Amino acid sequence: MEQLQRQLNILQRQLGDAEESGRPVVAIQRQINTVMDNMTALRTNATMLHNAPRCQVEESGDMLWA
């Protein structure tokens, strides 16, 4: 996630520079969208893993799912 955040920061600076100098920004905006999509996917996966059922094995050997 940190690497994606660094990429996003760099791209946002590049976007600002391009806008100020009148250069085309479409390619940079697409890259930003790709990074944002990757960040969203990573957060979604992390949430799913965090909310996954957990198994607790009792002394009797029974498995309890919560």
C-alpha positions in Angstrom: 0.0 0.0 0.0 2.9 2.4 0.8 4.4 1.8 -2.6 1.0 2.6 -4.3 0.7 5.8 -2.1 4.2 6.9 -3.2 3.3 6.3 -6.9 0.1 8.3 -6.4 2.0 11.2 -4.9 4.5 11.2 -7.7 1.7 11.1 -10.3 -0.2 13.9 -8.7 2.9 16.1 -8.7 3.4 15.2 -12.4 -0.2 16.0 -13.1 0.1 19.4 -11.4 3.3 20.2 -13.3 1.8 19.1 -16.6 -1.3 21.3 -16.0 0.8 24.3 -15.1 2.9 24.0 -18.2 0.0 23.2 -20.6 1.1 19.7 -21.4 -1.4 16.9 -22.1 -2.6 15.2 -18.9 -4.7 12.3 -20.1 -2.0 9.7 -19.8 -1.1 10.8 -16.3 -4.8 10.8 -15.3 -5.1 7.2 -16.6 -2.1 6.2 -14.5 -3.6 7.8 -11.5 -6.9 5.9 -12.1 -5.0 2.7 -12.3 -3.1 3.3 -9.1 -6.4 4.3 -7.3 -8.1 1.1 -8.6 -5.2 -1.0 -7.3 -5.5 0.7 -3.9 -9.2 0.1 -3.8 -8.7 -3.6 -4.7 -6.0 -4.0 -2.0 -8.3 -2.4 0.6 -11.2 -4.6 -0.4 -9.0 -7.7 -0.1 -7.7 -6.6 3.2 -11.2 -6.1 4.5 -12.4 -9.4 3.2 -9.5 -11.2 4.9 -10.1 -9.3 8.2 -13.8 -10.2 8.2 -13.2 -13.9 7.2 -14.5 -16.5 9.6 -12.1 -17.6 12.2 -11.6 -21.1 13.5 -11.0 -21.9 17.2 -10.1 -25.5 18.0 -11.4 -26.6 21.4 -9.6 -29.0 23.7 -12.0 -31.7 22.6 -10.9 -31.2 19.1 -14.1 -29.5 18.0 -13.7 -26.6 15.6 -15.7 -23.5 16.3 -16.2 -20.9 13.6 -16.9 -17.3 14.4 
